[in-house]
Amino acid sequence: MRTIFFIIGCFATSIVFSQKNEKLALTPPMGWNSWNTFETNVNEELVKGVVESFIKDGLKDAGYNYIVLDDGWMSKERDSQGNLIPDPKKFPNGLKTLSDFIHSKGLKFGIYNCAGDKTCGGYPGSRGHEYQDAMMYASWGVDYLKYDWCNTEKINAEAAYTTMSRALLATGRPIIFSLCEWGDNSPWLWAGKIGHLWRTTGDIYPCFNCEFSHGTWSSWGVMRIVNMRKDIRKYAGPGHWNDPDMMEVGNGMTLSEDRTHFSLWCMMAAPLIIGNDIRKASKETLSILTNKNLIAIDQDSMGIQGFRVSQKDSMELWAKPLSKGDWALCFINTSSKSQKLTYNWSSNTITDSLFTFSLNTKNTSYTVKDLYKNALLASTKKPLEASIASHDVLMVRLTKKQD
Ligand code: GLA
């Protein structure tokens, strides 16, 4: 009898204290967000064009499904009942119609707001309106909320994000909750129980390794973001992800740099949120973003965030344990010249001491697949030899050989 009460008690407790929809984002979310390219210049036609491109250019088939409207979708004031109003010039048919359109194409709809009184762009924030706004989003069929952190002076971050998380849960609609407080309050320590992903860093900038100053704050190149946080991979996993920001692939870096950026996001099990004008993307950009070999690394069901194994002479090696004993390895040439790589498998054992995996090629032999060329290379019985262009990668997947 006591055991039955205990089980019922545990079950009830988990219902009462469940603070988010636990079934969402079991692999890192994938989609598109308007901010990196369009800032507040969003409108219905843009979103419809993105939806069309998702279908025509194979993005939907590759697994991208959330279309997220960032800042700038609202009117500058709430209505007399305190409701948010979509900007009637940008969205003449309202957001429910747009959301129905997105859903009719088998995609999902995301939206943006902020924990402060105003968003970063000066539109009405959700502070004091959390439940009202969440209900409105649910009535529009919103599936994803990105929740920012401007104008929040003196608010406690964990409390503010918990309020919005509860408001989303109370709607009964499955809505992914994406926290965007730039890593200021170490969200990896507390956000896993209330949200599905959290920004780890400030805003990204489309350069390989630069800092771009906006006066009082800076945005950061790809390698700056990657190097900014240490030891937080243990907090990522199915349903709760470290988010190094939306991607800048196709936004002005070289193809080599775009490949490196995309590879690192996949190695880090990062959310894959496209940030370019996908309607006008080149076929090279599309081929990076829709590379199924790479996406499979990001979306691996174990959900382990990869790690840097070594860094020597401007050559980095990253590793990510995958399901069924596979491994992804990424060699990055961070120098300004191309470099030759010779990697002797038998003299290198890679150990993931945090998640207790080890890649030892002495006793087991693996096939080695080049994931961009989609070609098998020599197995781990022979050293890996390659030439890697400046700021480019060699991205391989190791699978145990059946012999
Ligand atoms: C912050 C966020 C960005 C974007 C803008 C919108 O800077 O970090 O990703 O949402 O606000 O104003």
Residues whose N, C-alpha, C, O or C-beta is under 5 A from the ligand:
A	BS01	GLA	W35 D70 D71 C120 G121 D203
